[in-house]
Amino acid sequence: MRSQRGFTLLEVLIAIGITAVIGLGVWQVLSGIVQSRDRVDELATQFEALQRTMLLLERDITQVVNRPARNIYGDYELALTSRETDYALMLTRQGWRNPLGLRRSSLQRVAWEYTGDEVRRRYWVSVDQGQEDESTDTLMLERVTDFSIRFMDQQRNWRDDWPTDESLASQALGAKPEVPLPTGIEVTINHERFGTLTRTFPLPDFDPEAALNQANEEADPAEGETGAGNTGEPAGGSGG
């Protein structure tokens, strides 16, 4: 009877070692792929947050309106200011879409806050605040090392704060503030991953008096044509 010869212990150990080396290599490859995917996802999430932050900043700033607000005490607040203690920028904007047809204004009170490592956006349902806080706070961007804003005045000079000291000094206490908007706003964000990003937003140069004069000029010809059309005799004039 022929005897059957199996693997020796050395051959088994060599096979196990080869399998372990192959398994270790496969695990390292898979681990690298997973880590690369996680880093790409993290980068994509941060870049998406940065894009969303810049988009909302652009919408808020370029749609600003010179409409002062009232706080919970009934006092006036400036339409656009960087002098609030808790916020880097506070403004009133228009163009708040209302797809659900809710009973609210298209104006929106917005504030941007820098906490030291985060940029947050807060908005209020009503421009004039009531006794209850109806604001909504949203985290916009993390890992921010600096968030600064400066303003260009009508003389094309950059200012670190708005309104200027001269404009504030000319305002009467308790009266509705009459402060012009800046002609441009520059926002600088320093991010741990993306570095320094600077955006400059031009503001619409809106002159209310010029717009009113233009509207009156456009209305005058229409009134003249209406008057000219009424010079004839009435259709129901008396016959002989």
C-alpha positions as CSV (number, residue, x, y, z in Angstrom):
1,M,0.0,0.0,0.0
2,R,1.4,3.3,-1.1
3,S,1.9,5.9,1.7
4,Q,0.5,9.5,1.1
5,R,2.9,12.3,1.8
6,G,1.5,15.7,3.0
7,F,3.0,19.2,3.5
8,T,5.7,19.6,5.9
9,L,5.5,22.1,8.7
10,L,8.0,24.4,7.0
11,E,5.9,24.4,3.8
12,V,2.8,25.3,5.8
13,L,4.6,28.1,7.6
14,I,5.9,29.5,4.3
15,A,2.4,29.4,2.7
16,I,0.9,31.2,5.8
17,G,3.6,33.8,5.6
18,I,3.1,34.5,1.9
19,T,-0.7,34.8,2.4
20,A,-0.2,37.2,5.3
21,V,2.1,39.4,3.3
22,I,-0.4,39.5,0.4
23,G,-3.2,40.2,2.8
24,L,-1.2,43.0,4.5
25,G,-0.5,44.6,1.1
26,V,-4.1,44.4,0.1
27,W,-5.2,45.9,3.4
28,Q,-2.7,48.8,3.0
29,V,-4.0,49.5,-0.5
30,L,-7.6,49.5,0.6
31,S,-6.8,51.6,3.7
32,G,-5.1,54.1,1.4
33,I,-8.1,54.3,-0.9
34,V,-10.5,54.8,2.0
35,Q,-8.3,57.5,3.6
36,S,-8.0,59.2,0.2
37,R,-11.8,59.1,-0.3
38,D,-12.3,60.5,3.2
39,R,-9.9,63.4,2.6
40,V,-11.5,64.2,-0.8
41,D,-15.0,64.1,0.9
42,E,-13.7,66.4,3.7
43,L,-12.2,68.8,1.2
44,A,-15.3,68.8,-0.9
45,T,-17.5,69.6,2.1
46,Q,-15.2,72.4,3.2
47,F,-15.1,73.8,-0.4
48,E,-18.9,73.6,-0.7
49,A,-19.2,75.5,2.6
50,L,-16.8,78.2,1.4
51,Q,-18.8,78.5,-1.9
52,R,-22.1,78.8,0.1
53,T,-20.6,81.4,2.4
54,M,-19.4,83.6,-0.5
55,L,-22.7,83.2,-2.3
56,L,-24.8,84.3,0.7
57,L,-22.3,87.1,1.4
58,E,-22.7,88.3,-2.2
59,R,-26.5,88.1,-2.1
60,D,-26.7,89.9,1.2
61,I,-24.3,92.7,0.4
62,T,-25.4,93.4,-3.2
63,Q,-29.1,93.5,-2.3
64,V,-28.7,95.8,0.7
65,V,-31.2,98.6,1.2
66,N,-31.0,101.7,3.3
67,R,-33.8,100.8,5.6
68,P,-33.1,101.2,9.3
69,A,-34.5,98.7,11.7
70,R,-35.9,98.9,15.2
71,N,-34.7,96.7,18.0
72,I,-36.7,95.1,20.8
73,Y,-36.7,98.4,22.7
74,G,-38.1,100.4,19.7
75,D,-34.9,102.2,19.1
76,Y,-33.5,102.7,15.6
77,E,-30.6,100.6,14.3
78,L,-28.6,101.5,11.2
79,A,-29.4,99.8,7.9
80,L,-25.8,98.7,7.5
81,T,-23.3,98.7,10.3
82,S,-20.1,97.0,11.5
83,R,-20.3,98.6,14.9
84,E,-22.5,96.0,16.6
85,T,-20.8,94.3,19.5
86,D,-21.8,90.8,18.6
87,Y,-21.6,90.9,14.9
88,A,-19.0,91.8,12.2
89,L,-21.7,93.0,9.8
90,M,-25.4,93.7,10.2
91,L,-27.6,94.9,7.3
92,T,-31.1,95.0,5.8
93,R,-31.5,93.3,2.5
94,Q,-34.2,92.9,-0.1
95,G,-35.1,90.0,-2.4
96,W,-36.0,87.5,0.3
97,R,-37.9,84.9,-1.8
98,N,-41.2,83.7,-0.5
99,P,-42.2,80.5,-2.5
100,L,-44.7,79.4,0.1
101,G,-46.6,82.7,0.0
102,L,-46.2,83.4,3.8
103,R,-47.4,86.7,5.2
104,R,-44.1,88.4,5.6
105,S,-42.0,91.1,4.0
106,S,-39.5,90.5,1.2
107,L,-37.0,92.5,3.4
108,Q,-34.7,90.6,5.7
109,R,-32.5,91.6,8.6
110,V,-29.2,89.7,8.5
111,A,-26.1,89.6,10.7
112,W,-22.7,87.9,10.1
113,E,-20.7,86.8,13.2
114,Y,-17.1,85.7,13.6
115,T,-16.6,83.6,16.8
116,G,-12.9,83.1,16.5
117,D,-12.9,80.0,14.4
118,E,-16.3,80.0,12.8
119,V,-18.3,82.3,10.5
120,R,-22.1,82.2,11.3
121,R,-25.1,83.9,9.7
122,R,-28.2,85.0,11.6
123,Y,-31.4,86.3,10.1
124,W,-34.7,87.6,11.6
125,V,-38.1,87.0,10.2
126,S,-39.1,90.7,10.7
127,V,-36.8,93.7,10.0
128,D,-38.2,95.4,13.2
129,Q,-37.7,93.0,16.1
130,G,-40.4,92.1,18.5
131,Q,-40.1,91.1,22.1
132,E,-39.4,87.5,21.2
133,D,-36.2,86.5,19.4
134,E,-37.4,85.1,16.1
135,S,-33.9,84.7,14.6
136,T,-32.3,81.7,13.0
137,D,-28.6,81.0,13.4
138,T,-26.6,79.0,10.8
139,L,-23.0,77.8,10.8
140,M,-21.5,78.8,7.5
141,L,-17.8,78.1,7.7
142,E,-15.4,76.4,10.1
143,R,-11.6,76.5,10.6
144,V,-11.5,80.3,10.0
145,T,-8.5,82.1,11.5
146,D,-9.6,85.6,10.6
147,F,-12.7,87.4,9.2
148,S,-12.4,91.1,8.4
149,I,-14.5,93.6,6.5
150,R,-13.8,97.1,5.3
151,F,-15.8,99.7,3.5
152,M,-15.2,102.2,0.7
153,D,-16.8,105.7,1.2
154,Q,-17.9,108.1,-1.4
155,Q,-14.4,109.5,-1.7
156,R,-13.0,106.1,-2.6
157,N,-11.3,105.7,0.7
158,W,-11.3,102.5,2.7
159,R,-12.7,102.5,6.2
160,D,-12.4,99.8,8.8
161,D,-15.8,100.6,10.3
162,W,-19.2,101.8,9.0
163,P,-20.7,104.2,9.5
164,T,-17.8,106.6,9.8
165,D,-17.2,108.6,13.0
166,E,-18.3,111.8,11.2
167,S,-21.6,110.2,10.1
168,L,-22.4,109.0,13.6
169,A,-21.6,112.4,15.1
170,S,-24.1,114.1,12.8
171,Q,-27.0,111.9,13.8
172,A,-29.6,113.2,16.2
173,L,-30.2,111.1,19.3
174,G,-33.4,109.0,18.9
175,A,-34.1,110.2,15.3
176,K,-34.3,108.0,12.3
177,P,-30.7,107.6,11.1
178,E,-29.8,109.1,7.7
179,V,-26.5,107.5,6.8
180,P,-25.5,106.8,3.2
181,L,-24.4,103.3,2.2
182,P,-20.8,102.7,1.2
183,T,-19.9,102.3,-2.4
184,G,-18.2,99.0,-1.9
185,I,-17.5,96.3,0.7
186,E,-14.4,94.1,0.9
187,V,-14.5,90.8,2.8
188,T,-11.4,88.9,3.7
189,I,-11.4,85.3,5.0
190,N,-8.4,83.5,6.3
191,H,-8.9,79.8,6.2
192,E,-6.7,77.0,7.5
193,R,-6.9,75.0,4.3
194,F,-7.7,77.5,1.6
195,G,-5.5,80.4,2.8
196,T,-6.5,84.1,2.3
197,L,-9.6,84.8,0.2
198,T,-10.7,88.4,-0.6
199,R,-13.8,89.4,-2.4
200,T,-14.9,93.0,-3.2
201,F,-18.6,93.7,-3.7
202,P,-19.7,97.0,-5.4
203,L,-22.9,98.4,-4.0
204,P,-25.6,100.0,-6.2
205,D,-25.1,103.7,-6.4
206,F,-28.8,104.6,-5.7
207,D,-29.8,108.2,-5.4
208,P,-33.4,108.5,-4.2
209,E,-33.8,112.1,-5.3
210,A,-32.6,111.4,-8.8
211,A,-34.9,108.4,-9.1
212,L,-37.9,110.5,-8.0
213,N,-37.0,113.2,-10.5
214,Q,-36.7,110.6,-13.3
215,A,-40.1,109.1,-12.3
216,N,-41.7,112.6,-12.5
217,E,-40.2,113.2,-15.9
218,E,-41.5,110.0,-17.2
219,A,-45.0,110.7,-15.8
220,D,-45.2,114.3,-17.4
221,P,-45.5,113.2,-21.0
222,A,-48.1,110.6,-20.1
223,E,-50.2,113.3,-18.4
224,G,-49.8,115.6,-21.4
225,E,-51.1,112.9,-23.8
226,T,-54.0,112.3,-21.5
227,G,-54.9,116.0,-21.4
228,A,-54.6,116.3,-25.2
229,G,-57.0,113.4,-25.7
230,N,-59.7,115.2,-23.6
231,T,-59.8,118.5,-25.6
232,G,-62.6,117.4,-27.9
233,E,-66.3,117.8,-27.4
234,P,-68.1,115.2,-25.4
235,A,-69.6,112.4,-27.5
236,G,-73.1,113.2,-26.2
237,G,-73.1,116.9,-27.2
238,S,-76.5,118.6,-27.8
239,G,-77.9,118.6,-31.3
240,G,-79.7,121.6,-33.1
